[in-house]
Amino acid sequence: MDSSDHNTNSNQLNGIESIRQYIDRLITGDGRCQGMKVLLLDASTTQILSCVSSQSEILSREVYLVSRLDDTTSSNTNNKNGGSLMSSDINSLELTEENNPDNNQVSHMKAVCYLRPTQINIGLLLKELASPRFSEYHIYFSGILPMTLLTLLAESDLNDRVCQVQEFYADFLPINPDLLSLNCRNTLPMSVAMSSPSSSHTQQREYYNNLYQRNVTGLQSMLLAMKRQPAVIRYQKSSKMAKQLATDIGESIASDQIFHFRRGSGGGRGSSGSNTMLLLILDRMDDPVTPLLSQWTYQAMVHELLGLNNSRVILKGVPNVAKDLEEVVLSSAPNHDTFFQKHRYSNFGELGEAIQKLLQDYQAQSKVHQVSNLKSIEDMQQFMDKYPELRSQSHTVSKHVAIMGELAR
């Protein structure tokens, strides 16, 4: 199904659009943070943001710098296709006011923080607020913030720099509008360890507890971002892990009024107005079919044969690949790659024809704007206006030709 089909129904789930709406509000401080600002992220929120927005797109919206709160020593990294978010040494923004008797490091800029609600991130925020580097802090957590951590944060803001604290439920990676991921590793060993009654797995169960909690909070975030309350939660009977997850999600929905936005009206309902949403929890330990399948569609082949992680494909080491194509972006987000959005579900044969047409269209455009055809000042001006688009189109063509060639090799 094409991405445009997903938007024809107002009740259709769209993870990419949900995240982008949160990001649009977040960058402006929900309307309360105008002017130049610094965007502070953690490792998880950096991945989430990069799935729906490019570095150039973020920086064009009065964001002076994108940096990691948990890594203030990293250096700038550039990506010519604008796909990666910049990580920079935030200490370069520290200013010293001459009239400040305490010689505190301050800045005229504001900070927008987008972080997961973890104890580690709260600790980093407390350290930041103890010696604030920015005039204001607009803090957004990607999930439900425990009251104890919120109280600790409020008590530590001795300089009154925090302007607002909100929960924006963007705690998952939107691969496609209808495909969401938590990007969790070792979930199969977790299922084995936490379901085994053997005492030898006690230490492993403690190790995997944080991973399990990540699954709980991630699923909560998905429901809240989509504004959906399941009418029924079903789980795989043979899996203790699936049963535990279904129980915990059900209890959180029953105990927290924030999940009750869909009662009486809204999406996810049948023609009679009744809530029809089903949440089905399965355990991949009991999935013998998927490993035997080989899909021939573009996105699936890239994921299986080349690797598609956080919307990025690594082509380093591929014969004759250009340096700027060693890492490329294949994103389903709007305004990123219209060719990929249109053909991500195309089979291999259709894909070859589509890439051939893409190459022909680019050659026709390039021929029209050849330097030998520039006869006047007006022609030169039109060429310069068209040049960024031609350069972007050139990168898109080269990218998909390189991927197609590697898939066929």
C-alpha positions as a Markdown table, in Angstrom:
| # | Residue | x | y | z |
|---|---|---|---|---|
| 1 | Met | 0.0 | 0.0 | 0.0 |
| 2 | Asp | 1.4 | 3.4 | -0.9 |
| 3 | Ser | 2.0 | 5.9 | 1.9 |
| 4 | Ser | -0.7 | 8.2 | 0.4 |
| 5 | Asp | -3.3 | 5.5 | 1.1 |
| 6 | His | -2.5 | 5.5 | 4.8 |
| 7 | Asn | -3.7 | 9.1 | 5.1 |
| 8 | Thr | -7.0 | 8.7 | 3.4 |
| 9 | Asn | -8.7 | 7.5 | 6.5 |
| 10 | Ser | -8.6 | 9.8 | 9.5 |
| 11 | Asn | -8.7 | 6.8 | 11.8 |
| 12 | Gln | -5.7 | 5.2 | 10.2 |
| 13 | Leu | -2.6 | 4.9 | 12.4 |
| 14 | Asn | 0.3 | 7.0 | 11.2 |
| 15 | Gly | 3.4 | 6.8 | 13.4 |
| 16 | Ile | 5.5 | 9.1 | 11.3 |
| 17 | Glu | 2.9 | 11.9 | 11.4 |
| 18 | Ser | 2.4 | 11.5 | 15.1 |
| 19 | Ile | 6.1 | 11.9 | 15.8 |
| 20 | Arg | 6.5 | 14.8 | 13.4 |
| 21 | Gln | 3.6 | 16.7 | 15.1 |
| 22 | Tyr | 5.4 | 16.3 | 18.4 |
| 23 | Ile | 8.7 | 17.5 | 16.9 |
| 24 | Asp | 7.0 | 20.5 | 15.3 |
| 25 | Arg | 5.7 | 21.5 | 18.7 |
| 26 | Leu | 8.9 | 20.7 | 20.5 |
| 27 | Ile | 11.2 | 22.8 | 18.4 |
| 28 | Thr | 9.1 | 25.9 | 19.1 |
| 29 | Gly | 8.8 | 25.1 | 22.8 |
| 30 | Asp | 5.1 | 24.5 | 22.1 |
| 31 | Gly | 4.9 | 28.1 | 21.1 |
| 32 | Arg | 6.8 | 29.4 | 24.1 |
| 33 | Cys | 10.4 | 29.3 | 22.8 |
| 34 | Gln | 11.0 | 31.6 | 19.9 |
| 35 | Gly | 14.3 | 32.6 | 18.5 |
| 36 | Met | 17.6 | 30.8 | 18.3 |
| 37 | Lys | 17.9 | 27.8 | 20.5 |
| 38 | Val | 19.9 | 24.6 | 21.3 |
| 39 | Leu | 18.3 | 21.2 | 21.0 |
| 40 | Leu | 19.6 | 18.7 | 23.7 |
| 41 | Leu | 18.9 | 15.0 | 23.1 |
| 42 | Asp | 19.9 | 11.6 | 24.4 |
| 43 | Ala | 21.0 | 8.5 | 22.5 |
| 44 | Ser | 17.4 | 7.2 | 22.0 |
| 45 | Thr | 15.7 | 10.5 | 21.1 |
| 46 | Thr | 18.5 | 11.3 | 18.6 |
| 47 | Gln | 17.5 | 8.1 | 16.7 |
| 48 | Ile | 13.8 | 8.9 | 16.9 |
| 49 | Leu | 14.3 | 12.5 | 15.7 |
| 50 | Ser | 16.6 | 11.4 | 12.8 |
| 51 | Cys | 13.9 | 9.0 | 11.6 |
| 52 | Val | 11.5 | 11.8 | 10.7 |
| 53 | Ser | 13.7 | 14.9 | 10.3 |
| 54 | Ser | 17.0 | 15.6 | 8.6 |
| 55 | Gln | 19.7 | 17.7 | 10.1 |
| 56 | Ser | 19.2 | 20.5 | 7.6 |
| 57 | Glu | 15.5 | 20.6 | 8.3 |
| 58 | Ile | 16.0 | 20.9 | 12.0 |
| 59 | Leu | 18.7 | 23.6 | 11.7 |
| 60 | Ser | 16.6 | 25.7 | 9.4 |
| 61 | Arg | 14.0 | 26.2 | 12.2 |
| 62 | Glu | 16.0 | 28.6 | 14.4 |
| 63 | Val | 18.0 | 25.7 | 16.0 |
| 64 | Tyr | 21.6 | 26.8 | 16.3 |
| 65 | Leu | 22.9 | 23.5 | 17.5 |
| 66 | Val | 21.8 | 19.9 | 18.0 |
| 67 | Ser | 23.8 | 18.1 | 20.7 |
| 68 | Arg | 23.7 | 15.1 | 23.1 |
| 69 | Leu | 23.1 | 15.9 | 26.7 |
| 70 | Asp | 24.9 | 12.7 | 27.6 |
| 71 | Asp | 27.9 | 13.4 | 25.5 |
| 72 | Thr | 29.3 | 16.9 | 25.5 |
| 73 | Thr | 32.7 | 16.0 | 24.2 |
| 74 | Ser | 31.8 | 14.7 | 20.7 |
| 75 | Ser | 32.9 | 16.6 | 17.7 |
| 76 | Asn | 30.9 | 17.8 | 14.7 |
| 77 | Thr | 30.0 | 15.3 | 12.1 |
| 78 | Asn | 28.8 | 16.2 | 8.7 |
| 79 | Asn | 26.5 | 14.3 | 6.3 |
| 80 | Lys | 26.3 | 15.6 | 2.8 |
| 81 | Asn | 22.8 | 14.3 | 2.3 |
| 82 | Gly | 21.5 | 16.0 | 5.4 |
| 83 | Gly | 20.3 | 12.7 | 6.9 |
| 84 | Ser | 22.2 | 12.6 | 10.2 |
| 85 | Leu | 21.8 | 14.9 | 13.2 |
| 86 | Met | 24.8 | 16.9 | 14.2 |
| 87 | Ser | 26.6 | 16.2 | 17.4 |
| 88 | Ser | 28.8 | 19.0 | 18.7 |
| 89 | Asp | 30.8 | 20.1 | 21.7 |
| 90 | Ile | 28.2 | 22.2 | 23.6 |
| 91 | Asn | 31.0 | 23.7 | 25.7 |
| 92 | Ser | 31.7 | 26.1 | 22.7 |
| 93 | Leu | 28.4 | 27.8 | 23.6 |
| 94 | Glu | 29.4 | 28.7 | 27.1 |
| 95 | Leu | 29.7 | 32.4 | 27.7 |
| 96 | Thr | 31.0 | 34.3 | 30.7 |
| 97 | Glu | 29.3 | 37.5 | 31.7 |
| 98 | Glu | 31.7 | 40.2 | 32.8 |
| 99 | Asn | 29.2 | 41.6 | 35.3 |
| 100 | Asn | 28.5 | 38.2 | 36.9 |
| 101 | Pro | 30.3 | 38.2 | 40.3 |
| 102 | Asp | 30.0 | 34.4 | 40.6 |
| 103 | Asn | 31.6 | 34.0 | 37.1 |
| 104 | Asn | 28.8 | 31.5 | 36.2 |
| 105 | Gln | 28.7 | 30.3 | 32.6 |
| 106 | Val | 25.6 | 31.5 | 31.0 |
| 107 | Ser | 24.2 | 31.9 | 27.5 |
| 108 | His | 21.7 | 34.2 | 25.9 |
| 109 | Met | 20.3 | 31.1 | 24.1 |
| 110 | Lys | 17.5 | 28.9 | 25.2 |
| 111 | Ala | 17.6 | 25.1 | 25.5 |
| 112 | Val | 15.0 | 22.6 | 24.4 |
| 113 | Cys | 15.5 | 19.2 | 25.9 |
| 114 | Tyr | 14.0 | 16.1 | 24.4 |
| 115 | Leu | 14.8 | 13.1 | 26.6 |
| 116 | Arg | 13.6 | 9.7 | 27.8 |
| 117 | Pro | 12.3 | 9.9 | 31.4 |
| 118 | Thr | 15.1 | 7.8 | 32.9 |
| 119 | Gln | 17.0 | 8.2 | 36.2 |
| 120 | Ile | 20.2 | 8.7 | 34.2 |
| 121 | Asn | 18.7 | 11.6 | 32.2 |
| 122 | Ile | 17.3 | 13.2 | 35.3 |
| 123 | Gly | 20.8 | 13.0 | 36.8 |
| 124 | Leu | 22.2 | 14.7 | 33.8 |
| 125 | Leu | 19.5 | 17.4 | 34.0 |
| 126 | Leu | 20.2 | 18.0 | 37.7 |
| 127 | Lys | 23.9 | 18.5 | 36.9 |
| 128 | Glu | 23.0 | 20.9 | 34.1 |
| 129 | Leu | 20.7 | 22.9 | 36.2 |
| 130 | Ala | 23.2 | 23.1 | 39.0 |
| 131 | Ser | 25.4 | 25.2 | 36.7 |
| 132 | Pro | 23.1 | 26.3 | 33.9 |
| 133 | Arg | 24.5 | 27.3 | 30.6 |
| 134 | Phe | 21.3 | 28.6 | 29.0 |
| 135 | Ser | 18.8 | 31.3 | 29.9 |
| 136 | Glu | 15.8 | 29.0 | 29.7 |
| 137 | Tyr | 15.2 | 25.2 | 29.7 |
| 138 | His | 12.1 | 23.8 | 28.0 |
| 139 | Ile | 12.0 | 20.1 | 28.9 |
| 140 | Tyr | 10.1 | 17.4 | 27.1 |
| 141 | Phe | 10.1 | 13.8 | 28.1 |
| 142 | Ser | 9.2 | 11.1 | 25.6 |
| 143 | Gly | 7.1 | 9.1 | 28.0 |
| 144 | Ile | 5.4 | 9.1 | 31.3 |
| 145 | Leu | 7.6 | 10.8 | 34.0 |
| 146 | Pro | 7.3 | 9.3 | 37.5 |
| 147 | Met | 6.2 | 11.9 | 40.1 |
| 148 | Thr | 9.2 | 11.3 | 42.2 |
| 149 | Leu | 11.5 | 12.3 | 39.4 |
| 150 | Leu | 9.4 | 15.3 | 38.6 |
| 151 | Thr | 9.6 | 16.4 | 42.2 |
| 152 | Leu | 13.4 | 15.9 | 42.3 |
| 153 | Leu | 13.7 | 18.0 | 39.1 |
| 154 | Ala | 11.6 | 20.8 | 40.5 |
| 155 | Glu | 13.5 | 20.9 | 43.8 |
| 156 | Ser | 16.8 | 21.2 | 41.9 |
| 157 | Asp | 15.9 | 24.2 | 39.8 |
| 158 | Leu | 17.4 | 26.7 | 42.2 |
| 159 | Asn | 18.0 | 29.3 | 39.4 |
| 160 | Asp | 14.5 | 29.2 | 38.1 |
| 161 | Arg | 15.6 | 28.4 | 34.5 |
| 162 | Val | 13.1 | 25.7 | 33.8 |
| 163 | Cys | 10.1 | 27.3 | 31.9 |
| 164 | Gln | 8.1 | 24.1 | 31.3 |
| 165 | Val | 8.1 | 20.4 | 31.6 |
| 166 | Gln | 5.8 | 18.3 | 29.3 |
| 167 | Glu | 5.3 | 14.7 | 28.3 |
| 168 | Phe | 5.4 | 14.2 | 24.5 |
| 169 | Tyr | 4.8 | 10.5 | 23.8 |
| 170 | Ala | 7.4 | 10.1 | 21.0 |
| 171 | Asp | 9.3 | 7.1 | 22.4 |
| 172 | Phe | 9.4 | 4.8 | 19.4 |
| 173 | Leu | 11.0 | 4.6 | 15.9 |
| 174 | Pro | 8.5 | 5.1 | 13.1 |
| 175 | Ile | 9.9 | 3.0 | 10.2 |
| 176 | Asn | 6.8 | 3.4 | 8.1 |
| 177 | Pro | 3.5 | 5.1 | 8.9 |
| 178 | Asp | 2.1 | 1.7 | 9.9 |
| 179 | Leu | 5.3 | 0.1 | 11.1 |
| 180 | Leu | 6.7 | 1.1 | 14.5 |
| 181 | Ser | 9.8 | -0.3 | 16.3 |
| 182 | Leu | 11.5 | 0.1 | 19.7 |
| 183 | Asn | 14.8 | -1.0 | 18.2 |
| 184 | Cys | 15.4 | -3.3 | 21.1 |
| 185 | Arg | 18.1 | -6.0 | 20.9 |
| 186 | Asn | 18.3 | -9.3 | 22.8 |
| 187 | Thr | 14.5 | -9.6 | 23.2 |
| 188 | Leu | 14.5 | -13.3 | 22.3 |
| 189 | Pro | 17.1 | -14.2 | 25.0 |
| 190 | Met | 15.1 | -11.9 | 27.4 |
| 191 | Ser | 11.9 | -14.0 | 26.7 |
| 192 | Val | 13.8 | -17.2 | 27.5 |
| 193 | Ala | 15.5 | -15.9 | 30.6 |
| 194 | Met | 12.5 | -14.2 | 32.2 |
| 195 | Ser | 10.2 | -17.2 | 31.4 |
| 196 | Ser | 12.5 | -19.9 | 32.8 |
| 197 | Pro | 11.8 | -21.1 | 36.3 |
| 198 | Ser | 15.5 | -22.2 | 36.7 |
| 199 | Ser | 17.4 | -20.3 | 39.4 |
| 200 | Ser | 20.4 | -20.1 | 37.1 |
| 201 | His | 18.6 | -17.4 | 35.2 |
| 202 | Thr | 18.1 | -15.1 | 38.2 |
| 203 | Gln | 21.0 | -12.8 | 37.4 |
| 204 | Gln | 19.9 | -12.7 | 33.7 |
| 205 | Arg | 16.3 | -11.8 | 34.7 |
| 206 | Glu | 17.6 | -8.8 | 36.6 |
| 207 | Tyr | 19.7 | -7.8 | 33.6 |
| 208 | Tyr | 16.8 | -8.0 | 31.2 |
| 209 | Asn | 14.4 | -6.2 | 33.5 |
| 210 | Asn | 15.3 | -2.8 | 32.1 |
| 211 | Leu | 14.8 | -4.2 | 28.6 |
| 212 | Tyr | 11.4 | -5.4 | 29.5 |
| 213 | Gln | 10.5 | -2.0 | 31.0 |
| 214 | Arg | 11.6 | -0.4 | 27.8 |
| 215 | Asn | 9.1 | -2.6 | 26.0 |
| 216 | Val | 6.3 | -1.5 | 28.4 |
| 217 | Thr | 7.0 | 2.2 | 28.2 |
| 218 | Gly | 7.5 | 2.0 | 24.4 |
| 219 | Leu | 4.1 | 0.3 | 24.0 |
| 220 | Gln | 2.5 | 2.9 | 26.3 |
| 221 | Ser | 4.0 | 5.6 | 24.2 |
| 222 | Met | 2.6 | 4.2 | 21.0 |
| 223 | Leu | -0.9 | 4.0 | 22.4 |
| 224 | Leu | -0.7 | 7.6 | 23.7 |
| 225 | Ala | 0.9 | 9.0 | 20.6 |
| 226 | Met | -1.9 | 7.4 | 18.4 |
| 227 | Lys | -4.5 | 8.3 | 21.1 |
| 228 | Arg | -5.8 | 4.8 | 21.1 |
| 229 | Gln | -7.3 | 2.8 | 24.0 |
| 230 | Pro | -7.6 | -0.9 | 23.2 |
| 231 | Ala | -11.0 | -2.4 | 23.7 |
| 232 | Val | -9.4 | -5.8 | 24.1 |
| 233 | Ile | -5.9 | -6.9 | 24.9 |
| 234 | Arg | -5.0 | -10.5 | 23.8 |
| 235 | Tyr | -1.8 | -12.3 | 24.2 |
| 236 | Gln | -0.1 | -15.6 | 23.3 |
| 237 | Lys | -1.2 | -18.1 | 25.9 |
| 238 | Ser | 2.1 | -20.2 | 25.7 |
| 239 | Ser | 4.3 | -17.1 | 26.5 |
| 240 | Lys | 4.7 | -16.0 | 30.1 |
| 241 | Met | 6.4 | -12.8 | 28.8 |
| 242 | Ala | 3.4 | -11.9 | 26.5 |
| 243 | Lys | 1.0 | -12.5 | 29.4 |
| 244 | Gln | 3.1 | -10.3 | 31.7 |
| 245 | Leu | 3.3 | -7.5 | 29.2 |
| 246 | Ala | -0.5 | -7.7 | 28.5 |
| 247 | Thr | -1.2 | -7.6 | 32.2 |
| 248 | Asp | 1.1 | -4.6 | 32.8 |
| 249 | Ile | -0.3 | -2.6 | 29.9 |
| 250 | Gly | -3.9 | -3.4 | 31.0 |
| 251 | Glu | -3.2 | -2.3 | 34.6 |
| 252 | Ser | -1.5 | 1.0 | 33.4 |
| 253 | Ile | -4.5 | 1.8 | 31.2 |
| 254 | Ala | -7.0 | 1.1 | 34.0 |
| 255 | Ser | -5.1 | 3.1 | 36.6 |
| 256 | Asp | -4.1 | 6.2 | 34.6 |
| 257 | Gln | -6.8 | 8.5 | 33.3 |
| 258 | Ile | -4.4 | 9.7 | 30.6 |
| 259 | Phe | -5.3 | 6.6 | 28.5 |
| 260 | His | -9.0 | 7.3 | 28.5 |
| 261 | Phe | -9.2 | 9.8 | 25.7 |
| 262 | Arg | -11.0 | 7.5 | 23.4 |
| 263 | Arg | -14.0 | 6.7 | 25.5 |
| 264 | Gly | -17.2 | 7.7 | 23.9 |
| 265 | Ser | -15.9 | 9.2 | 20.7 |
| 266 | Gly | -12.9 | 9.3 | 18.4 |
| 267 | Gly | -11.0 | 6.9 | 16.1 |
| 268 | Gly | -10.5 | 3.2 | 16.3 |
| 269 | Arg | -14.2 | 2.6 | 16.4 |
| 270 | Gly | -16.7 | 0.7 | 14.3 |
| 271 | Ser | -19.7 | 2.1 | 12.5 |
| 272 | Ser | -21.8 | 1.7 | 15.6 |
| 273 | Gly | -19.5 | 3.9 | 17.6 |
| 274 | Ser | -18.1 | 1.0 | 19.7 |
| 275 | Asn | -14.4 | 0.7 | 20.4 |
| 276 | Thr | -13.0 | -1.9 | 18.1 |
| 277 | Met | -9.3 | -1.7 | 18.6 |
| 278 | Leu | -7.5 | -4.9 | 19.4 |
| 279 | Leu | -4.0 | -5.0 | 21.0 |
| 280 | Leu | -2.4 | -8.4 | 20.1 |
| 281 | Ile | 0.9 | -9.4 | 21.9 |
| 282 | Leu | 2.9 | -12.2 | 20.4 |
| 283 | Asp | 6.2 | -13.8 | 21.3 |
| 284 | Arg | 8.7 | -14.2 | 18.5 |
| 285 | Met | 10.1 | -17.3 | 20.1 |
| 286 | Asp | 7.1 | -19.1 | 18.6 |
| 287 | Asp | 7.4 | -17.8 | 15.1 |
| 288 | Pro | 8.8 | -20.6 | 12.8 |
| 289 | Val | 7.5 | -19.0 | 9.6 |
| 290 | Thr | 9.1 | -15.6 | 9.3 |
| 291 | Pro | 12.8 | -16.9 | 9.2 |
| 292 | Leu | 11.8 | -19.0 | 6.2 |
| 293 | Leu | 10.3 | -16.1 | 4.2 |
| 294 | Ser | 12.2 | -14.0 | 1.6 |
| 295 | Gln | 10.4 | -10.9 | 0.4 |
| 296 | Trp | 11.1 | -9.4 | -3.0 |
| 297 | Thr | 10.0 | -5.9 | -2.2 |
| 298 | Tyr | 12.5 | -3.0 | -2.1 |
| 299 | Gln | 12.4 | -2.1 | 1.6 |
| 300 | Ala | 12.3 | -5.7 | 2.7 |
| 301 | Met | 15.2 | -6.7 | 0.5 |
| 302 | Val | 17.4 | -3.8 | 1.6 |
| 303 | His | 16.6 | -4.7 | 5.3 |
| 304 | Glu | 17.4 | -8.4 | 4.8 |
| 305 | Leu | 20.4 | -8.3 | 2.5 |
| 306 | Leu | 22.1 | -5.0 | 3.2 |
| 307 | Gly | 20.8 | -3.9 | 6.6 |
| 308 | Leu | 18.4 | -1.0 | 7.2 |
| 309 | Asn | 18.9 | 0.5 | 10.7 |
| 310 | Asn | 17.4 | 3.8 | 11.8 |
| 311 | Ser | 16.6 | 4.5 | 8.1 |
| 312 | Arg | 20.3 | 4.2 | 7.1 |
| 313 | Val | 22.0 | 1.8 | 4.8 |
| 314 | Ile | 25.8 | 1.2 | 5.0 |
| 315 | Leu | 27.4 | 0.8 | 1.6 |
| 316 | Lys | 31.0 | 1.2 | 2.7 |
| 317 | Gly | 33.1 | -1.5 | 1.1 |
| 318 | Val | 30.8 | -1.9 | -1.9 |
| 319 | Pro | 32.9 | -1.9 | -5.2 |
| 320 | Asn | 33.1 | 1.4 | -7.0 |
| 321 | Val | 30.8 | 3.2 | -4.6 |
| 322 | Ala | 31.4 | 7.0 | -4.2 |
| 323 | Lys | 32.5 | 8.2 | -0.8 |
| 324 | Asp | 29.3 | 10.3 | -0.2 |
| 325 | Leu | 27.3 | 7.1 | -0.8 |
| 326 | Glu | 29.0 | 5.0 | 1.9 |
| 327 | Glu | 26.1 | 5.7 | 4.2 |
| 328 | Val | 22.7 | 6.7 | 2.7 |
| 329 | Val | 19.3 | 7.4 | 4.1 |
| 330 | Leu | 16.1 | 5.5 | 3.1 |
| 331 | Ser | 13.4 | 7.2 | 5.0 |
| 332 | Ser | 9.6 | 6.9 | 4.7 |
| 333 | Ala | 9.1 | 10.4 | 6.2 |
| 334 | Pro | 7.5 | 13.1 | 4.1 |
| 335 | Asn | 9.8 | 15.3 | 1.9 |
| 336 | His | 12.8 | 12.9 | 2.4 |
| 337 | Asp | 12.8 | 10.6 | -0.6 |
| 338 | Thr | 9.7 | 10.5 | -2.8 |
| 339 | Phe | 11.1 | 7.7 | -4.9 |
| 340 | Phe | 11.5 | 5.4 | -1.9 |
| 341 | Gln | 8.1 | 6.3 | -0.5 |
| 342 | Lys | 6.5 | 5.4 | -3.8 |
| 343 | His | 8.4 | 2.2 | -4.4 |
| 344 | Arg | 9.3 | 0.7 | -1.1 |
| 345 | Tyr | 6.7 | -2.0 | -1.6 |
| 346 | Ser | 7.5 | -2.5 | -5.3 |
| 347 | Asn | 8.9 | -5.9 | -6.3 |
| 348 | Phe | 12.4 | -6.3 | -7.7 |
| 349 | Gly | 11.2 | -6.3 | -11.4 |
| 350 | Glu | 9.1 | -3.2 | -11.0 |
| 351 | Leu | 11.9 | -1.5 | -9.1 |
| 352 | Gly | 14.4 | -2.0 | -12.0 |
| 353 | Glu | 12.0 | -0.3 | -14.4 |
| 354 | Ala | 11.3 | 2.5 | -11.9 |
| 355 | Ile | 15.0 | 3.2 | -11.4 |
| 356 | Gln | 15.5 | 3.2 | -15.2 |
| 357 | Lys | 12.8 | 5.8 | -15.6 |
| 358 | Leu | 14.3 | 7.8 | -12.7 |
| 359 | Leu | 17.6 | 7.9 | -14.5 |
| 360 | Gln | 16.1 | 8.8 | -17.8 |
| 361 | Asp | 14.2 | 11.7 | -16.2 |
| 362 | Tyr | 17.4 | 13.0 | -14.6 |
| 363 | Gln | 19.3 | 12.8 | -17.8 |
| 364 | Ala | 16.6 | 14.8 | -19.6 |
| 365 | Gln | 16.7 | 17.4 | -16.8 |
| 366 | Ser | 20.5 | 17.6 | -16.9 |
| 367 | Lys | 20.5 | 18.0 | -20.7 |
| 368 | Val | 18.1 | 21.0 | -20.5 |
| 369 | His | 20.3 | 22.7 | -18.0 |
| 370 | Gln | 23.7 | 22.1 | -19.6 |
| 371 | Val | 26.1 | 25.0 | -19.5 |
| 372 | Ser | 26.3 | 25.0 | -23.3 |
| 373 | Asn | 22.5 | 25.9 | -23.3 |
| 374 | Leu | 23.0 | 29.0 | -21.2 |
| 375 | Lys | 22.7 | 31.9 | -23.7 |
| 376 | Ser | 21.6 | 34.8 | -21.5 |
| 377 | Ile | 21.7 | 36.1 | -17.9 |
| 378 | Glu | 18.2 | 34.9 | -17.4 |
| 379 | Asp | 19.3 | 31.4 | -18.4 |
| 380 | Met | 22.1 | 31.5 | -15.8 |
| 381 | Gln | 19.7 | 32.7 | -13.1 |
| 382 | Gln | 17.3 | 29.9 | -13.9 |
| 383 | Phe | 20.1 | 27.4 | -13.8 |
| 384 | Met | 21.3 | 28.7 | -10.4 |
| 385 | Asp | 17.7 | 28.5 | -9.0 |
| 386 | Lys | 17.4 | 25.0 | -10.3 |
| 387 | Tyr | 20.9 | 23.8 | -9.3 |
| 388 | Pro | 20.1 | 22.7 | -5.7 |
| 389 | Glu | 17.2 | 20.6 | -7.0 |
| 390 | Leu | 19.4 | 19.1 | -9.7 |
| 391 | Arg | 22.1 | 18.3 | -7.1 |
| 392 | Ser | 19.5 | 16.7 | -4.8 |
| 393 | Gln | 18.1 | 14.7 | -7.7 |
| 394 | Ser | 21.6 | 13.6 | -8.7 |
| 395 | His | 22.2 | 12.2 | -5.2 |
| 396 | Thr | 18.9 | 10.4 | -5.2 |
| 397 | Val | 19.6 | 8.8 | -8.6 |
| 398 | Ser | 23.1 | 7.7 | -7.5 |
| 399 | Lys | 21.8 | 6.4 | -4.2 |
| 400 | His | 19.1 | 4.1 | -5.6 |
| 401 | Val | 21.3 | 3.0 | -8.5 |
| 402 | Ala | 24.1 | 2.0 | -6.0 |
| 403 | Ile | 21.6 | 0.1 | -3.8 |
| 404 | Met | 20.0 | -1.6 | -6.8 |
| 405 | Gly | 23.4 | -2.7 | -8.1 |
| 406 | Glu | 24.3 | -4.1 | -4.7 |
| 407 | Leu | 21.0 | -6.0 | -4.4 |
| 408 | Ala | 21.6 | -7.6 | -7.8 |
| 409 | Arg | 25.2 | -8.4 | -7.2 |
